[in-house]
């Protein structure tokens, strides 16, 4: 069973950052290494974690602290926005346990520690996709995408506003919105797309009109357009994991033989598969 432990699949050594580093440093580090989470380490101990979502998210509360001073990404530090006391796991834990933790807490990375706070690795969504691709043949049965996809897909049209997309993702607790033109899918908007397009008050602090204009922009301005990566309902879940891993994406629209939208499968759905099958 050692090949199903966290140690066998975690990423090590870990790209990390110090709490005193700037947000700009973190963004550059994430971009250079194509990662979504950075453990924050001080004197060899894990003290927090910062995610790409955290860096993209509206940091307007820092604007209130800034007063009349103009703050920049080089002045703000990781300490200001990191998640303290991050959820962690040990190297000897089973991958299925890690997947359950990530599923229940809606997170995409787990720092791996020993002796309390000593960081030895990190288990990410990409590592779990690698696990599925490699371990799936051992199940000796076919598990189609249709068994884990969500058939009740929340969709939008091309004119749906950024503000409404935020509301839908928040209330429905979803991370992607297929964009439809009548019965045909013409694009996809992810939570990352929204956050990249959303105005931070640090950027538009003196122009409320600009902020409102940005929030009113339609889906067609920010969506990923055709051709989109999709998958068939009858395809094995291992293929979904492979496509997500290879293309660094977090969901796949599921389309049937006549190219109609049949559902959507996400990383979270695949976490559930790990919990149930491994």
Backbone as JSON, one array per atom type, in Angstrom:
{
  "sequence": "XXXXXXXXXXXXXXXXXXXXXXXXXXXXXXXXXXXXXXXXXXXXXXXXXXXXXXXXXXXXXXXXXXXXXXXXXXXXXXXXXXXXXXXXXXXXXXXXXXXXXXXXXXXXXXXXXXXXXXXXXXXXXXXXXXXXXXXXXXXXXXXXXXXXXXXXXXXXXXXXXXXXXXXXXXXXXXXXXXXXXXXXXXXXXXXXXXXXXXXXXXXXXXXXXXXXXXXXXXXXXXXXXXXXXXXXXXXXXXXXXXXXXXXXXXXXXXXXXXXXXXXXXXXXXXXXXXXXXX",
  "N": [[0.81, -1.22, 0.0], [2.19, 1.12, 0.06], [2.48, 2.6, -2.25], [0.23, 4.03, -2.37], [0.32, 6.02, -0.55], [0.68, 9.38, 0.72], [3.33, 10.22, 0.6], [4.36, 8.94, -1.65], [3.36, 10.38, -3.75], [3.47, 13.1, -3.35], [4.72, 16.43, -4.03], [8.08, 17.28, -3.98], [11.33, 18.7, -3.73], [9.76, 21.61, -2.19], [8.37, 24.52, -3.61], [8.55, 27.53, -2.0], [7.77, 30.39, 0.13], [8.73, 33.36, 1.95], [7.22, 34.96, 4.83], [7.6, 37.71, 4.81], [7.89, 38.46, 2.2], [6.88, 40.14, -0.87], [3.6, 40.6, -2.39], [3.86, 40.77, -5.1], [6.23, 39.35, -5.52], [5.3, 36.8, -4.89], [3.38, 36.36, -6.91], [5.03, 36.34, -9.17], [6.61, 34.11, -8.6], [4.73, 32.05, -8.56], [3.87, 32.18, -11.21], [6.25, 31.62, -12.64], [6.76, 28.99, -11.84], [4.44, 27.73, -12.42], [2.35, 27.11, -10.58], [-0.27, 26.81, -8.05], [-0.36, 27.23, -5.37], [1.43, 28.39, -2.53], [3.37, 27.44, 0.07], [4.03, 29.11, 3.13], [6.92, 29.82, 4.77], [8.84, 30.14, 7.71], [11.9, 30.38, 9.26], [12.28, 27.65, 8.77], [9.87, 26.5, 9.5], [6.44, 25.8, 8.81], [4.19, 28.4, 8.4], [2.0, 29.38, 7.17], [-0.13, 29.63, 4.2], [-0.42, 30.63, 0.82], [-2.57, 31.15, -1.87], [-3.15, 31.1, -5.44], [-5.69, 31.98, -5.93], [-6.1, 33.53, -3.64], [-4.32, 35.62, -4.15], [-5.41, 36.73, -6.42], [-7.84, 37.52, -5.56], [-10.14, 40.11, -4.52], [-8.55, 42.48, -2.65], [-9.59, 44.41, -0.91], [-9.84, 45.04, 1.77], [-7.32, 45.64, 2.6], [-6.97, 48.04, 1.41], [-8.45, 49.74, 3.03], [-6.85, 49.79, 5.25], [-4.78, 51.17, 4.26], [-5.28, 53.87, 4.2], [-4.66, 57.17, 3.24], [-2.44, 56.59, 1.83], [-0.74, 55.38, -1.04], [-0.75, 52.12, -1.92], [1.2, 49.43, -3.14], [1.8, 46.37, -5.02], [4.34, 45.66, -4.38], [4.69, 46.63, -1.87], [2.83, 45.46, -0.2], [2.67, 42.53, 1.81], [3.16, 38.94, 2.03], [2.43, 38.08, 4.54], [0.28, 39.71, 5.1], [-1.91, 38.65, 3.74], [-1.92, 35.87, 3.79], [-3.16, 32.55, 4.52], [-3.37, 31.58, 7.75], [-2.37, 28.92, 9.97], [-2.69, 26.59, 8.21], [-4.42, 23.75, 6.79], [-3.0, 20.56, 7.11], [-1.13, 17.55, 6.27], [0.3, 14.27, 6.91], [3.15, 12.48, 5.61], [2.82, 9.73, 5.65], [0.14, 9.23, 5.5], [-2.77, 7.97, 3.75], [-3.46, 8.49, 0.27], [-6.17, 8.59, -0.33], [-7.27, 9.57, 2.05], [-6.18, 12.12, 2.06], [-7.43, 13.15, -0.23], [-10.07, 13.18, 0.65], [-9.92, 15.13, 2.67], [-9.24, 17.39, 1.14], [-11.48, 17.51, -0.46], [-13.6, 17.92, 1.4], [-12.87, 20.34, 2.55], [-12.65, 22.03, 0.45], [-10.21, 22.71, -0.89], [-7.14, 22.96, -2.78], [-4.59, 22.14, -2.3], [-2.34, 20.51, -0.08], [-0.12, 21.04, 2.44], [2.63, 18.99, 3.36], [3.75, 17.72, 6.34], [6.14, 17.06, 9.0], [6.89, 16.25, 12.38], [5.26, 18.2, 13.48], [5.52, 21.09, 12.35], [7.44, 21.09, 10.36], [8.12, 21.4, 7.04], [7.86, 19.05, 4.46], [6.94, 18.43, 1.97], [4.41, 18.87, -0.61], [1.06, 18.21, -1.41], [-0.82, 18.38, -4.23], [-3.6, 19.35, -6.39], [-2.77, 18.57, -8.95], [-1.04, 16.46, -8.35], [-2.88, 14.6, -7.37], [-4.33, 14.11, -9.7], [-2.33, 12.86, -11.19], [-2.06, 10.58, -9.65], [-4.55, 9.3, -10.12], [-4.37, 8.78, -12.91], [-2.23, 6.96, -12.96], [-2.94, 4.92, -11.14], [-5.44, 4.03, -11.83], [-5.65, 1.82, -13.76], [-5.28, -0.37, -12.07], [-7.69, -0.81, -10.86], [-9.13, -2.41, -12.49], [-11.55, -2.2, -13.84], [-13.98, -0.41, -15.75], [-14.64, 2.96, -15.22], [-16.85, 5.25, -16.05], [-16.96, 8.71, -17.1], [-19.54, 9.68, -16.82], [-20.45, 8.63, -14.4], [-19.53, 10.28, -12.41], [-19.81, 12.92, -13.16], [-21.49, 16.12, -12.98], [-24.77, 16.52, -13.7], [-26.59, 18.56, -13.52], [-26.07, 21.36, -14.65], [-25.09, 24.67, -14.13], [-25.64, 27.29, -16.24], [-24.81, 30.13, -18.38], [-25.53, 33.01, -20.47], [-24.09, 34.82, -23.26], [-24.32, 37.49, -22.62], [-24.44, 37.75, -19.9], [-23.55, 39.42, -16.93], [-20.41, 40.32, -15.31], [-20.79, 40.78, -12.59], [-23.14, 39.29, -12.07], [-22.19, 36.75, -12.66], [-20.34, 36.4, -10.6], [-22.16, 36.31, -8.48], [-23.61, 33.96, -9.05], [-21.59, 31.97, -8.94], [-20.88, 32.21, -6.28], [-23.29, 31.71, -4.79], [-24.1, 29.21, -5.75], [-21.89, 27.75, -5.29], [-19.86, 26.98, -7.14], [-17.29, 26.6, -9.7], [-17.1, 27.05, -12.37], [-18.7, 28.19, -15.37], [-20.47, 27.22, -18.05], [-20.94, 28.83, -21.18], [-23.74, 29.6, -23.03], [-25.32, 29.64, -26.26], [-28.39, 29.74, -27.21], [-28.97, 26.39, -27.56], [-26.4, 25.59, -27.78], [-23.03, 25.29, -26.69], [-20.78, 27.91, -26.33], [-18.62, 28.88, -25.03], [-16.62, 29.17, -21.97], [-16.54, 30.21, -18.63], [-14.4, 30.54, -15.94], [-13.73, 30.55, -12.38], [-11.22, 31.66, -12.01], [-10.98, 33.22, -14.33], [-12.89, 35.16, -13.73], [-11.82, 36.42, -11.44], [-9.47, 37.47, -12.45], [-10.49, 39.44, -14.04], [-11.82, 41.08, -12.35], [-12.21, 44.19, -10.68], [-9.83, 45.36, -8.44], [-10.05, 47.28, -5.48], [-7.75, 48.58, -4.87], [-6.74, 49.15, -7.31], [-8.62, 50.72, -8.57], [-9.39, 52.77, -6.91], [-10.04, 55.48, -6.99], [-11.99, 55.8, -8.84], [-15.03, 55.07, -9.13], [-16.86, 54.74, -11.14], [-15.43, 53.42, -13.15], [-15.04, 50.96, -11.92], [-17.68, 50.01, -11.78], [-18.23, 49.82, -14.49], [-16.51, 47.76, -15.24], [-17.57, 45.62, -13.76], [-19.92, 45.35, -15.07], [-19.32, 44.25, -17.49], [-19.79, 41.83, -20.13], [-20.07, 38.19, -20.32], [-18.99, 37.28, -22.73], [-16.74, 38.8, -23.13], [-14.75, 37.88, -21.46], [-14.68, 35.13, -21.47], [-13.37, 31.81, -22.11], [-13.07, 30.85, -25.38], [-14.41, 28.85, -28.11], [-12.14, 26.6, -29.85], [-13.12, 24.42, -27.22], [-11.77, 22.31, -24.68], [-13.27, 19.23, -24.21], [-15.12, 16.37, -22.97], [-16.36, 13.03, -23.43], [-19.36, 11.44, -22.13], [-19.08, 8.66, -21.83], [-16.37, 8.23, -21.67], [-13.43, 7.09, -19.87], [-12.78, 7.92, -16.42], [-10.13, 8.29, -15.95], [-9.15, 9.42, -18.26], [-10.25, 11.97, -18.13], [-8.86, 12.93, -15.89], [-6.27, 12.87, -16.96], [-6.46, 14.78, -19.04], [-7.02, 17.11, -17.56], [-4.69, 17.29, -16.04], [-2.64, 17.47, -18.02], [-3.34, 19.83, -19.39], [-3.55, 21.67, -17.42], [-6.02, 22.46, -16.25], [-9.2, 22.76, -14.53], [-11.68, 21.7, -14.81], [-13.98, 19.97, -16.99], [-16.21, 20.36, -19.61], [-18.84, 18.12, -20.34], [-19.8, 16.49, -23.18], [-22.23, 15.06, -25.36], [-22.74, 12.71, -28.12], [-23.98, 14.22, -30.1], [-22.9, 16.64, -29.68], [-24.07, 18.14, -27.68], [-24.38, 19.73, -24.5], [-23.92, 17.72, -21.75], [-23.19, 17.58, -19.13], [-20.86, 18.38, -16.47], [-17.55, 17.81, -15.38], [-15.4, 17.98, -12.62], [-12.34, 18.74, -10.8], [-12.99, 18.32, -8.13], [-15.0, 16.4, -8.3], [-13.43, 14.26, -9.1], [-11.8, 13.97, -6.88], [-13.67, 12.87, -5.15], [-14.06, 10.42, -6.42], [-11.58, 9.2, -5.92], [-11.72, 8.93, -3.11], [-13.83, 7.1, -2.87], [-13.05, 4.86, -4.4], [-10.43, 4.16, -3.82]],
  "CA": [[0.0, 0.0, 0.0], [3.03, 2.32, 0.14], [2.32, 3.4, -3.46], [-0.99, 4.83, -2.2], [0.53, 7.0, 0.52], [0.98, 10.74, 0.31], [4.76, 10.33, 0.31], [4.63, 8.43, -3.0], [2.81, 11.25, -4.8], [3.65, 14.52, -3.05], [5.78, 17.17, -4.72], [9.18, 17.65, -3.09], [11.23, 19.81, -2.78], [8.62, 22.5, -2.32], [8.56, 25.95, -3.85], [7.97, 28.2, -0.83], [8.03, 31.83, 0.21], [8.82, 33.88, 3.32], [6.09, 35.83, 5.15], [7.9, 39.11, 4.55], [7.98, 38.72, 0.75], [5.77, 40.94, -1.39], [2.63, 39.9, -3.21], [4.41, 40.71, -6.44], [7.16, 38.22, -5.5], [4.5, 35.57, -4.9], [2.79, 36.2, -8.24], [6.09, 35.95, -10.1], [7.03, 32.77, -8.25], [3.68, 31.14, -9.03], [3.88, 32.18, -12.68], [7.46, 30.94, -13.11], [6.71, 27.57, -11.53], [3.13, 27.24, -12.86], [1.71, 26.49, -9.42], [-1.43, 27.53, -7.54], [-0.28, 27.41, -3.92], [2.77, 28.6, -2.01], [3.52, 27.39, 1.52], [4.79, 30.23, 3.71], [7.83, 29.2, 5.73], [9.7, 31.04, 8.47], [12.86, 29.61, 10.06], [12.1, 26.21, 8.55], [8.56, 26.03, 9.92], [5.28, 26.24, 8.06], [3.41, 29.37, 9.16], [0.81, 29.77, 6.42], [-0.16, 29.27, 2.79], [-1.05, 31.62, -0.05], [-2.98, 30.54, -3.12], [-3.36, 32.03, -6.55], [-7.0, 32.59, -5.7], [-5.92, 34.58, -2.65], [-3.63, 36.75, -4.77], [-6.29, 37.35, -7.4], [-9.07, 37.98, -4.93], [-10.21, 41.54, -4.19], [-7.94, 42.72, -1.35], [-10.06, 45.75, -0.58], [-9.66, 45.35, 3.19], [-6.01, 46.27, 2.73], [-7.15, 49.42, 0.98], [-8.93, 50.48, 4.19], [-5.71, 49.97, 6.13], [-3.79, 52.03, 3.62], [-5.59, 55.28, 4.4], [-4.4, 58.0, 2.07], [-1.21, 56.16, 1.19], [-0.89, 54.52, -2.21], [-0.07, 50.85, -1.69], [1.47, 48.67, -4.36], [2.05, 44.96, -4.79], [5.68, 45.48, -3.81], [4.64, 47.05, -0.46], [2.04, 44.48, 0.53], [3.44, 41.31, 2.07], [2.45, 37.67, 2.16], [1.88, 38.05, 5.9], [-1.0, 40.43, 5.12], [-3.02, 37.95, 3.09], [-1.8, 34.41, 3.85], [-4.0, 31.78, 5.43], [-2.57, 31.05, 8.87], [-2.77, 27.6, 10.43], [-3.24, 25.82, 7.09], [-4.68, 22.32, 6.96], [-1.82, 19.82, 6.69], [-1.21, 16.09, 6.32], [1.6, 13.63, 7.04], [3.58, 11.71, 4.44], [2.4, 8.33, 5.75], [-1.31, 9.13, 5.31], [-3.19, 7.48, 2.44], [-3.93, 9.5, -0.68], [-7.63, 8.69, -0.2], [-7.55, 10.46, 3.17], [-5.85, 13.47, 1.6], [-8.49, 13.56, -1.15], [-11.25, 13.51, 1.46], [-9.67, 16.42, 3.33], [-9.32, 18.43, 0.13], [-12.87, 17.57, -0.88], [-14.44, 18.49, 2.46], [-12.46, 21.72, 2.86], [-12.63, 22.78, -0.81], [-8.87, 23.24, -1.11], [-6.46, 22.29, -3.88], [-3.22, 21.79, -1.92], [-2.12, 20.15, 1.32], [1.28, 20.93, 2.85], [2.97, 17.74, 4.05], [4.65, 18.1, 7.43], [6.56, 16.1, 10.02], [7.26, 16.89, 13.66], [4.43, 19.38, 13.73], [5.49, 22.17, 11.37], [8.52, 21.0, 9.39], [7.56, 21.13, 5.71], [8.63, 18.08, 3.69], [6.39, 18.31, 0.63], [3.06, 19.41, -0.78], [0.21, 17.39, -2.27], [-1.68, 19.31, -4.95], [-4.58, 18.79, -7.31], [-2.05, 17.9, -10.03], [-0.55, 15.19, -7.83], [-4.02, 13.69, -7.32], [-4.63, 13.7, -11.07], [-1.3, 11.87, -11.54], [-2.42, 9.36, -8.92], [-5.64, 8.64, -10.84], [-3.87, 8.27, -14.19], [-1.35, 5.82, -12.75], [-3.54, 3.85, -10.34], [-6.73, 3.62, -12.4], [-5.63, 0.47, -14.33], [-5.34, -1.37, -11.01], [-9.08, -1.06, -10.47], [-9.56, -3.5, -13.38], [-12.91, -2.0, -14.33], [-14.15, 0.91, -16.37], [-15.49, 3.93, -14.52], [-17.06, 6.33, -17.02], [-17.15, 10.09, -16.63], [-20.95, 9.88, -16.47], [-20.71, 8.22, -13.02], [-19.11, 11.32, -11.46], [-20.1, 14.27, -13.65], [-22.69, 16.79, -12.49], [-25.68, 16.72, -14.82], [-27.34, 19.81, -13.32], [-25.07, 22.38, -14.91], [-25.52, 26.07, -14.15], [-25.1, 27.92, -17.45], [-25.1, 31.54, -18.6], [-25.43, 33.39, -21.88], [-22.97, 35.71, -23.56], [-24.56, 38.84, -22.08], [-24.43, 37.73, -18.43], [-22.54, 40.36, -16.42], [-19.4, 39.87, -14.35], [-21.41, 40.81, -11.28], [-24.05, 38.16, -11.96], [-21.38, 35.54, -12.62], [-19.86, 36.32, -9.23], [-23.28, 35.89, -7.63], [-23.91, 32.57, -9.33], [-20.53, 31.1, -8.41], [-20.94, 32.27, -4.83], [-24.49, 31.07, -4.24], [-24.15, 27.81, -6.18], [-20.63, 27.14, -4.86], [-19.27, 26.35, -8.31], [-16.08, 27.28, -10.17], [-17.11, 27.21, -13.82], [-20.0, 28.45, -15.97], [-20.54, 27.14, -19.51], [-21.66, 29.94, -21.83], [-24.59, 28.99, -24.04], [-26.08, 30.41, -27.23], [-29.51, 28.81, -27.38], [-28.64, 25.09, -26.99], [-25.01, 25.29, -28.1], [-22.02, 25.89, -25.84], [-19.87, 28.75, -27.11], [-17.49, 29.32, -24.22], [-16.58, 28.76, -20.57], [-15.97, 31.18, -17.7], [-13.99, 29.93, -14.68], [-13.54, 31.5, -11.28], [-9.98, 32.39, -12.27], [-11.3, 34.25, -15.32], [-13.6, 36.23, -13.03], [-10.94, 37.16, -10.54], [-8.53, 38.25, -13.26], [-11.2, 40.57, -14.64], [-12.5, 41.84, -11.31], [-11.42, 45.36, -10.26], [-9.45, 45.54, -7.04], [-10.18, 48.68, -5.06], [-6.42, 49.2, -4.9], [-6.46, 49.58, -8.68], [-9.62, 51.68, -9.05], [-9.86, 53.41, -5.68], [-10.52, 56.84, -7.23], [-12.92, 55.85, -9.96], [-16.11, 54.13, -8.93], [-17.5, 54.49, -12.43], [-14.66, 52.39, -13.84], [-15.34, 49.71, -11.25], [-19.02, 49.58, -12.21], [-18.13, 49.44, -15.9], [-15.88, 46.45, -15.31], [-18.51, 44.64, -13.24], [-21.03, 45.2, -16.01], [-18.89, 43.65, -18.75], [-20.46, 40.55, -20.36], [-19.29, 36.96, -20.35], [-18.28, 37.11, -24.0], [-15.48, 39.54, -23.09], [-13.73, 37.22, -20.64], [-14.79, 33.67, -21.53], [-12.55, 31.01, -23.01], [-13.94, 30.57, -26.5], [-14.17, 27.62, -28.87], [-12.52, 25.25, -29.42], [-12.93, 24.08, -25.83], [-11.53, 20.91, -24.35], [-14.45, 18.58, -23.66], [-14.98, 14.92, -22.84], [-17.62, 12.3, -23.63], [-19.85, 10.78, -20.91], [-18.62, 7.28, -21.73], [-14.91, 8.17, -21.51], [-13.03, 6.74, -18.5], [-12.4, 9.07, -15.58], [-8.68, 8.48, -16.07], [-8.93, 10.34, -19.38], [-10.55, 13.3, -17.6], [-7.72, 13.31, -15.06], [-5.13, 13.12, -17.86], [-6.67, 16.06, -19.73], [-6.87, 18.19, -16.58], [-3.28, 17.37, -15.68], [-1.84, 17.91, -19.16], [-3.69, 21.19, -19.8], [-3.61, 22.51, -16.21], [-7.38, 22.99, -16.1], [-9.83, 22.25, -13.31], [-12.97, 21.12, -15.12], [-14.21, 19.64, -18.39], [-17.6, 20.17, -20.03], [-19.11, 16.79, -20.88], [-20.71, 16.63, -24.32], [-22.61, 13.78, -25.95], [-22.36, 12.5, -29.52], [-24.48, 15.3, -30.96], [-22.21, 17.86, -29.21], [-24.88, 18.85, -26.7], [-23.84, 19.7, -23.15], [-24.58, 16.7, -20.92], [-22.79, 17.74, -17.74], [-19.52, 18.93, -16.26], [-16.78, 17.06, -14.39], [-14.4, 18.86, -12.03], [-11.37, 18.12, -9.9], [-13.69, 17.9, -6.92], [-15.65, 15.12, -8.61], [-12.39, 13.23, -9.14], [-11.42, 13.72, -5.48], [-14.68, 11.94, -4.63], [-13.76, 9.11, -6.98], [-10.45, 8.64, -5.16], [-12.22, 8.55, -1.8], [-14.72, 5.94, -2.97], [-12.48, 3.71, -5.1], [-9.09, 3.82, -3.38]],
  "C": [[0.84, 1.27, 0.0], [2.87, 3.21, -1.09], [1.04, 4.23, -3.41], [-0.89, 5.78, -1.02], [0.87, 8.36, -0.07], [2.44, 10.88, -0.12], [5.09, 9.91, -1.12], [4.22, 9.41, -4.09], [3.02, 12.74, -4.54], [4.77, 15.12, -3.89], [6.82, 17.61, -3.7], [10.47, 17.7, -3.92], [10.12, 20.78, -3.15], [9.07, 23.91, -2.66], [7.84, 26.68, -2.72], [8.34, 29.67, -0.82], [8.05, 32.26, 1.67], [7.66, 34.84, 3.59], [6.34, 37.3, 4.85], [8.01, 39.45, 3.07], [6.75, 39.49, 0.28], [4.8, 40.08, -2.19], [3.13, 39.77, -4.64], [5.41, 39.56, -6.56], [6.4, 36.9, -5.62], [3.9, 35.32, -6.28], [3.84, 35.74, -9.25], [6.52, 34.5, -9.87], [6.01, 31.73, -8.74], [3.68, 31.05, -10.55], [5.07, 31.4, -13.22], [7.39, 29.43, -12.94], [5.38, 26.91, -11.9], [2.44, 26.46, -11.75], [0.6, 27.39, -8.89], [-1.37, 27.78, -6.05], [1.17, 27.5, -3.49], [2.75, 28.46, -0.48], [4.39, 28.57, 1.99], [5.61, 29.67, 4.86], [8.71, 30.25, 6.39], [10.58, 30.21, 9.39], [12.6, 28.1, 9.98], [10.75, 25.66, 8.94], [7.45, 26.61, 9.07], [4.44, 27.18, 8.92], [2.15, 29.81, 8.42], [0.87, 29.25, 5.0], [-0.86, 30.38, 2.03], [-1.37, 30.94, -1.36], [-3.13, 31.58, -4.21], [-4.71, 32.72, -6.41], [-6.88, 33.74, -4.71], [-5.26, 35.81, -3.22], [-4.52, 37.48, -5.76], [-7.5, 38.0, -6.78], [-9.0, 39.46, -4.58], [-9.68, 41.77, -2.78], [-8.31, 44.1, -0.83], [-9.87, 46.08, 0.9], [-8.3, 45.97, 3.44], [-6.07, 47.72, 2.32], [-7.59, 50.28, 2.15], [-7.79, 50.75, 5.15], [-4.72, 50.99, 5.57], [-4.03, 53.51, 3.87], [-5.37, 56.06, 3.13], [-3.13, 57.6, 1.33], [-1.51, 55.26, -0.01], [-0.07, 53.25, -1.99], [0.1, 50.11, -3.01], [1.73, 47.22, -4.01], [3.43, 44.71, -4.2], [5.69, 45.87, -2.32], [3.82, 46.08, 0.39], [2.85, 43.2, 0.69], [2.54, 40.09, 2.15], [1.77, 37.58, 3.52], [0.5, 38.7, 5.96], [-2.17, 39.6, 4.61], [-2.98, 36.42, 3.21], [-2.84, 33.81, 4.78], [-3.1, 31.22, 6.52], [-3.16, 29.72, 9.32], [-3.41, 26.78, 9.3], [-3.48, 24.36, 7.47], [-3.5, 21.55, 6.38], [-2.09, 18.32, 6.75], [0.2, 15.53, 6.47], [1.9, 12.77, 5.82], [3.08, 10.27, 4.46], [0.89, 8.14, 5.58], [-1.62, 8.61, 3.9], [-3.67, 8.63, 1.56], [-5.44, 9.67, -0.58], [-8.03, 9.61, 0.95], [-7.28, 11.91, 2.78], [-6.94, 14.0, 0.67], [-9.75, 13.94, -0.4], [-11.09, 14.87, 2.14], [-9.82, 17.56, 2.34], [-10.75, 18.61, -0.36], [-13.73, 18.29, 0.15], [-14.12, 19.95, 2.74], [-12.35, 22.61, 1.62], [-11.29, 23.48, -1.02], [-8.19, 22.41, -2.19], [-5.0, 21.94, -3.56], [-3.15, 21.51, -0.43], [-0.62, 20.13, 1.6], [1.5, 19.62, 3.62], [4.04, 18.06, 5.1], [5.06, 16.9, 8.27], [6.97, 16.88, 11.24], [6.52, 18.21, 13.84], [4.38, 20.38, 12.6], [6.6, 22.12, 10.34], [7.97, 20.55, 8.04], [8.46, 20.16, 4.94], [8.13, 17.92, 2.26], [5.05, 19.01, 0.54], [2.32, 18.49, -1.73], [-0.82, 18.32, -2.91], [-2.71, 18.57, -5.81], [-3.89, 18.04, -8.46], [-1.51, 16.54, -9.59], [-1.68, 14.15, -7.76], [-4.43, 13.23, -8.72], [-3.6, 12.66, -11.55], [-1.61, 10.52, -10.89], [-3.51, 8.59, -9.67], [-5.14, 8.0, -12.13], [-3.05, 6.99, -13.99], [-2.02, 4.64, -12.05], [-4.84, 3.31, -10.91], [-6.69, 2.21, -13.0], [-5.75, -0.63, -13.28], [-6.74, -1.67, -10.53], [-9.71, -2.17, -11.29], [-11.05, -3.41, -13.74], [-13.02, -0.59, -14.87], [-15.09, 1.76, -15.52], [-15.68, 5.11, -15.46], [-17.26, 7.68, -16.35], [-18.58, 10.32, -16.16], [-21.27, 9.51, -15.03], [-20.39, 9.34, -12.02], [-19.4, 12.75, -11.93], [-21.37, 14.82, -12.98], [-23.58, 17.1, -13.68], [-26.46, 18.03, -14.72], [-26.37, 20.99, -13.43], [-25.7, 23.77, -14.89], [-24.84, 26.73, -15.35], [-25.49, 29.4, -17.51], [-25.13, 31.8, -20.09], [-24.33, 34.42, -22.05], [-23.1, 37.11, -22.96], [-24.56, 38.88, -20.56], [-23.27, 38.57, -17.91], [-21.56, 39.7, -15.46], [-20.0, 39.8, -12.95], [-22.33, 39.61, -11.07], [-23.28, 36.84, -11.93], [-20.78, 35.32, -11.24], [-20.96, 35.78, -8.31], [-23.58, 34.41, -7.81], [-22.86, 31.63, -8.75], [-20.56, 31.07, -6.89], [-22.11, 31.5, -4.25], [-24.57, 29.58, -4.59], [-22.9, 27.03, -5.77], [-20.01, 26.32, -5.98], [-18.11, 27.19, -8.81], [-16.06, 27.5, -11.67], [-18.54, 27.36, -14.33], [-19.9, 28.29, -17.48], [-21.39, 28.27, -20.08], [-22.42, 29.37, -23.03], [-25.17, 30.04, -24.99], [-27.18, 29.48, -27.71], [-29.11, 27.47, -26.78], [-27.19, 24.69, -27.25], [-24.06, 25.99, -27.15], [-21.01, 26.66, -26.69], [-18.67, 29.23, -26.31], [-17.6, 28.81, -22.79], [-15.93, 29.87, -19.76], [-15.65, 30.46, -16.4], [-13.84, 31.0, -13.62], [-12.26, 32.3, -11.47], [-10.2, 33.5, -13.29], [-11.96, 35.44, -14.65], [-12.66, 37.08, -12.2], [-9.91, 37.99, -11.3], [-9.18, 39.5, -13.82], [-11.81, 41.51, -13.61], [-11.63, 43.01, -10.85], [-11.11, 45.33, -8.78], [-9.59, 47.01, -6.68], [-8.82, 49.37, -5.01], [-6.12, 49.74, -6.29], [-7.41, 50.68, -9.13], [-10.19, 52.5, -7.89], [-10.46, 54.78, -5.93], [-11.54, 56.91, -8.36], [-13.98, 54.76, -9.85], [-16.79, 53.78, -10.24], [-16.77, 53.4, -13.21], [-14.94, 51.02, -13.24], [-16.68, 49.15, -11.72], [-19.01, 49.14, -13.67], [-17.54, 48.04, -16.05], [-16.85, 45.37, -14.84], [-19.68, 44.4, -14.18], [-20.62, 44.51, -17.3], [-19.47, 42.24, -18.9], [-19.49, 39.38, -20.43], [-18.46, 36.83, -21.61], [-16.94, 37.82, -24.02], [-14.38, 38.78, -22.36], [-13.71, 35.71, -20.79], [-13.7, 33.06, -22.41], [-13.45, 30.54, -24.14], [-13.58, 29.25, -27.17], [-12.85, 27.72, -29.63], [-12.18, 25.01, -27.95], [-12.58, 22.61, -25.68], [-12.79, 20.34, -23.71], [-14.17, 17.08, -23.54], [-16.35, 14.28, -23.0], [-18.06, 11.62, -22.33], [-19.31, 9.37, -20.72], [-17.11, 7.14, -21.59], [-14.55, 7.78, -20.08], [-12.59, 7.97, -17.72], [-10.9, 9.33, -15.65], [-8.35, 9.44, -17.21], [-9.21, 11.77, -18.94], [-9.39, 13.8, -16.76], [-6.5, 13.66, -15.92], [-5.27, 14.47, -18.55], [-6.5, 17.24, -18.78], [-5.41, 18.39, -16.22], [-2.46, 17.98, -16.8], [-2.08, 19.38, -19.49], [-3.82, 22.17, -18.64], [-4.95, 23.23, -16.11], [-8.07, 22.24, -14.97], [-11.21, 21.65, -13.56], [-13.05, 20.84, -16.62], [-15.71, 19.58, -18.65], [-17.74, 18.78, -20.64], [-20.15, 16.93, -21.98], [-20.99, 15.26, -24.91], [-22.3, 13.75, -27.44], [-22.87, 13.58, -30.46], [-23.99, 16.67, -30.52], [-23.06, 18.72, -28.29], [-24.27, 18.69, -25.31], [-24.62, 18.71, -22.29], [-24.24, 16.84, -19.44], [-21.44, 18.41, -17.65], [-18.84, 18.08, -15.2], [-15.62, 17.94, -13.93], [-13.39, 18.06, -11.22], [-12.04, 17.57, -8.66], [-14.4, 16.56, -7.13], [-14.63, 13.98, -8.61], [-11.81, 12.96, -7.76], [-12.37, 12.7, -4.88], [-14.43, 10.53, -5.15], [-12.62, 8.43, -6.24], [-10.93, 8.13, -3.8], [-13.01, 7.24, -1.86], [-14.05, 4.7, -3.54], [-11.1, 3.29, -4.58], [-8.97, 3.81, -1.85]]
}
